[in-house]
Amino acid sequence: MDAGGSLSSSNKPQSRHPLQDQAIHRRNSRENLDRFIPNRSAMDFDYAHYMLMEARKGKENPVISSPSKEAYRKHLAEALNMNRTRILAFKDKPPTADSIFPETLCVNQPKSVKPRRNIPQTSERTLDAPELVDDYYLNLLDWGSGNVLAIALGHTIYLWDAANASTSELTTIDDEDGPITSVSWAPDGRHIAIGLNNSVVQLWDTTANRQLRTLRGGHRSRVGSLDWNNHILTTGGMDGLIINNDVRIRSHIVDTYKGHHQEVCGLKWSASGQQLASGGNDNLLHIWDRSTASSNSPTQWLHKLEDHTAAVKALAWCPFQGNLLASGGGGGDRCIKFWNTHTGACLNSVDTGSQVCALLWNKNERELLSSHGFTQNQLTLWKYPSMVKMAELTGHTSRVLFMAQSPDGCTVASAAGDETLRFWNVFGNPEASKPAPKTTREPFANVNRIR
């Protein structure tokens, strides 16, 4: 991977003396600005010669003339001189210094450089998260487009509203069905999917605080990973299956992906909705293409990537390059790898030194955030593509299993085995000039037809 991080140079050729070049250009565009060369049209060389000769006569022949001759000499000098006081004359007044060197020009003026962003080293808020299940293979935290954070603590889903910092309880699952093993907001920020230990998935309307339906029959064991692709809810189970569920119709199972031999612990759809990345406890990373999906038979993967040597849970699609995927390996691997998902090529691999639990891209800058387990239990901010460490955020005392990003891309929430939920202002402020994201279609538009 090419090194990055250098400032791009300007397209204009850089002069060694930019001030001098600009000053010469101004002189050529105006008249008579050279104050050292007189205007010859205003000179009288005959008078100049007469005055020089008179001065020389006075020095060489200092004789006393008669009063009449002295009077004649003075009269002649006045007639020729016409009361002039100098020989060399200027037609125009020389320009002032300000007109030659305007204030807008500055010697060695530096190129404007974007100020370096301050990255706070401590969390701005810490919340208790009791009964958070300390399981690497689950996905228990998600931040929806409605700016509400959902976290599963044991058998209960809690909603934390970032606008007013209020907390509410959505639902508590029965002991025989729980605990909760995964949670994922729908694109509309109103509906949420909850994966359970008993292999079913519940769909909830958080505004009305009611359950809409239960998806059954797809998996044979717990559902530890979830992700949305518009109205398609993709689920990954401990049975190794990946299932696409169309939540608008009664027979919700529309595609089945079979490629993993152990639990599917990571699922992420690309921004285009065409490619799905899946990671499993079998150390495999698969790339699936939506266009080849079929409900009649298990869909063949586009790429089967076997470079990781531990479970692959952390997955993140790059927001500025659609075919770039970052993946992180568990404790036996410790690497962040970058993939070209069109070709299946591994572009780079970085050994982080510890278990990689989660990955998030900065939406506004070319940066990647990773969360880790033993030994430091830290969050690490990397500059992409150089993968130079920009910051390490510490505070958790156990492995940082889950991360979620706020809708504006600024704040990151992290949940760890130490049963705390921390908020980090790690990605700075969003760009005001960026257009608002396109609204997605309501995934439950036909929910009233579900029976």
N, C-alpha and C positions, 0 to 999 in steps of 0.2 A: 504494500500500500504506500502511495506517495506521501511524503511528509507534508504537513500543512501548517497553518498558523502564521505564515508570513503575510505582510501587508502587500497588497497589489500596487504596482507602480502606475503613475499617470500615463495616459496615452500621449501627452504632449512631451516633446523632447526637452530635457532639462538643460538649461544653460548654466555654464560655470559662473557667469556674472549676470544674472537676470536684471539687476538694476541698471547696470551700464548699458545693456542692449536697449532697454526701454528709453533711457535718456537720449541716446543717439537718435533714435527714431523720432523723438519729439523735435529735436533741432532741425532735422531735415524737412520737417513739415512747416517751419516758420522762417521768416526772414530776419537777418541781422541780429542773431542771438549770440554771435561770437564777440565777446566784449574785449578781446585782445587785438583784433584787426580793425583799424579805423576805416571809415568810409571815405574813400579817396575823392569822391565827388565834392566833398566839403573842404578840400585842402587847397592852399595857395602856396605853391612852391616858390614863386618869385619873391613873395614877401618873406618866406622863411629864409631864402638865401640872403636877402638884404639884412635881416636881423642878425644872422650869423656873422656876416662880414663886419657889421658895425661893432658887434661885440669883440671880434678879433682885433679890429683897429684900435679899440680902446685899450686893449691889453698890450698890443705890440708897440703902439706909438702914443704913449700917454702925454700928448702935448696940450698946452692950454690954448684954446681957440679964442678968437675975438668975440665980443658979444654979438656982433652981427651974424658971424658964422654959426654960433650956437643957436641963435634964434631961428636961422634958416634950417638947421638940422632938425630941430624940434618940430617945426612946421611941416617939413617933409615927412617925418616919421608919423605924425598924426594923420596926414593925408593917406599914407599907405596903410597904416594900422587900422584906421576906422574904429579905434577904441577896442580892438580885439585884445583878449587877454591870453589866448592860447593858440598854438599852431595846429595841433591835431584836433579834429572835431568829429563828433558822432552824430549821425543823422537821427537815430532812435535812441531812447533811453534803454540802457541794458535791462533785461528782465530781472525781476526779483528772484530770490532763491526758491520761494514757494511755488512760482509758476513753472520752474524747471523740474523741481522734485515735489510733486503734489503729495499731500498727506496720505493718499490712498496707496502710495508705494512705500514699502517698508523693507529695509535691508535684512536679508536672510530671514524673511518671514516663513515660519515653519508651516508645513502642510497640516491642515486640520485633521486630527486623529480622534477617533471615537474614544471617549474616556473609558478606562477599564472598569468593568462592573464590580461592585462590592458584593462579595458572596458571604453572607452571615455564616459564622462557624457554629452557631448554636441554634436550636429549634426555637421558633417564635411562640409555640404553644405546645403543651404536652397534656394529653388526656389519658385517664386510666382506661384500660381495656381488659377488665377481668374476664377470665374464662376463655380468652383467645386460644384456640387450639394450636399448639406448637407442632405443626405438621407441614413439612416442606412441600408436599405434593398438592396441597389445597390452595384455593384462591378465595380469600375471605374479605377482600377490600376492593371497593370500586367507587369512583367519583363521577356522578352523572352530569349531563349537560345542563340540568337544572340547578347546578351548584349545591347539590346535596350529596353528602358522603354516606355510603352504606357500609357497615361492618358487621360481620357475623361473630358473635361472642357465644360460644357454646351452642345452645339451641335457639337463640334469639337474634333477630335482625334489628339493629338500631340504625336510625337515620339522624345524621348531624347536619343541620342547615348552616352552611357557611355564611349566609347573609346576616343571620342574627345569633349564631352560635347556640341555637336551641337543639335539644335532643329529644327524639321521640322513638317509641318502640313500635315497629311494624307488626311483627308476629313472633310467636314462640312455638317451635315445633315440638310435637310429642316425643317422649323419650324413645319410643320404639321406632320412630322414623328418623330421628336425628342422630348425631348433630348435623348442623349445616356444614356442607363441604365446599360450596362455591356460591358466588353472588356476582351478578352482572346487570348493569343498567341497560335498558333499551335506548336507542339513539334519541328518542323523544324526551328523555329525562324524567318521564312520569312512570313508566312501567319498569318492573324489575323481575329478573329471573333468579330463582333460588334452587340450587342443586342440593340434594339431600343424600344422607348416608344409605338410605333404603332404595336407591337407584331411580327415584322419580324427580321431576322438576316442577316447581310451582311458579305460576305467573301471577304477579300482583299489580294492582293499580294503587300506587302510593297516595295519589290525591284523594281517591274515594276510600282508601284504606280497606280494600277488599280483595279477596282472591278471585281471579278470573277463571283459571282452569289448572288442571294438573296433567302433565305430559308423562304417560306411562308406556311401558312395553318396549322401550328402546334399549335400555341397559340392564345388565344383570347384577350390577353392584354400584358402589357409590359414584356420584357424578362430581368429579373434582375440578373440572374446568368448563368454562362457558365463554362464548363470544357471539356478538350479534353481527349480522350482515343485512341491514335494513329489516325486513320482516322475517328473516331466517335466523333462528336461534340454533347455534351449533353447540353440541354437548360432547364432552369427552369423559370416558368412564374408566374405572379400574379394570374393566374387562378388555381394554385396548381398543374399543370401538369409538368411532367419531360419527355422529349422526346430525344431519341437517333437519331441523324441524320448522315447517312453515306454520307459524302460530295462527294464521288466518283460517285454516281449514281443519275439518274434523280429523282426517287421516294425516296427522302432522308430519310423519316421517317421510321425507322426500329423497334423501340421499344417505348412503352409508359408506364410510371410508374404513377400510381394513388394511392396516399396515403395521400397527404397533402390536408387540407381543406382551407388553405389560401396561401399567396404568398410564393414561394420557394426562399429563400434568400441566401442559401449556398449549393454549390455542389462541391464535391471533389472525384475523382477516386483514388483508392489505386495504389501504384506503380506497382503492378502486373497486374492491369487492370481488375481484377475479381470482385472487390467490389466497389460500389458507395455509398457514404454517402451524405444524403440530409437533410438540416435543413429548417424549415419553420417558418412563423409568427404564426403558430398554436401551437408553443412550442414543436413540435415533431421533433425527429431525427429518420430517417429511414436508414437502411442498405439494399442495394439491391445487388443481386448476378447476375453477367452478364450471367452465364451459364443457368439461368432459364428465361432469357428474351425471350419475344415472341411478334411479331408484330400483332398476331391475337387477343389477349386479353390483358387487363391491367395486368402487371406483379405483382405478390404478393411479398411483401417485405420479406427479410430474418429476420429482426428484426425491431420492432416498439418500440422505446425507449421514454418514457414519463417522465423522471426524471426532465428535465428542466422546469422552471416555467415562462419563457419568450422566446421570439423569439430566434431561434438558427441560427446564421449566421456564426460564426467563426468555421471553421473545418480545421483540419490538421492531416494527416496520418504520423505516426512515421517513419523516414527513416531507423531505425535500428531494428524495430520489425513490421513485415508486418501486423499483426492483431491488432495493437494498434492505436486507434483513440482518438484525443483530440477534445473536442467541448466546445464552450463558449456560455453562455446565455446573454440575453439583460439586460436592467436596472432593471427588476423585478426579476432577477435570480442572476446575477453577479458571477456565478460559472464557473470554468473550470472543466470539467469532463473527465475521462479517461475510455475507453471502450475496452473490448475484443470483437472484432467484430465476432469472431467465435462462441462465446457462448452468446453474448449480455449482459454480466455481466458488471456492473459499477465497475471499479477497485478503483477509488478514486474520490473525489469531493473537490475542494478547493474554498472557498469563497474569491474572490478578492476584494470585497468592492465596485466595480463599474462595469458599463456596459462593457462587453467584446465584442470588435468590430472585432478583427482579431487575428489569431494565426499562428505562424511560428516555425518550429523545426530548431535547429542548425544541419547542415548536418555533422559536424565534432565532435561535443561533445553532451553529453546527456543534452541538455538544450532546453527550450521552451521560446519563446518570445510572449507576449500578448500585445495588444493595447487596450486602455480604453477611456471611456468618463468621464462624471462628476464623481468626482470633480476635479481630478488632470490632466486629459487628458494626461496620461503618457504612456510610454512603460515600461513593466516590464519583466526582464529576470529572469527565474526560473531555479533552478537546478533540474533535474529529476533523480530519482523519489521522492526525499525528498520534492520537491516544496518549497525549501528555496529560498528566494529572493536574487539574486546576484547583481542586480542593478535596479534602476528606472531612466528612461531617460525622462526628462521634457524639455519643450520648446514650444510645441503646446499650444495654448490658447483655443482650442475647441476640441471636441471629435475626437480621431484619428480613422477615419472610415476605412481606407484601409492601407494594408501593402503588400509589394512585396519584394522578395529576389533575389539578383543578382545570375547569373549562377554559380559563384564560391562559393557561400554560405557565403561570408564574409559580404557584405553590405546589409542593409535593407532600403528600401524607405518607408516612411510613408506620407500619405496625410490626412489632417484633415479639419474640417469645418471652420478653420481659413484661408482657401485658401492658404495654404503653403504646399510645398513638401520638406520634409527633408530626408537627407541621414545619416545613422548611421553605423559606423564601429563597430557593436556590437558583431559579431560572430568571430572576430579574423581572422587568416590566415588559408587557407585550407591546408590539409596535402598533401605534395608533393608526398608521396608514394602511394596515392590512384590512382587506375587505372582510365583512362579516361572513361566516361560513354559511353555505347553502343549507336551507332547511331540508330535513329528510322527511320522507313520507311517514305518516303515522302508522307504526307497525301493527296497531290493533284497530285499524279503521273498520274492519268487519267483525269486530269482536262480538257484536250482538247476535251474529249468525252462528256462533259456536255453541254447541249443545253438548 
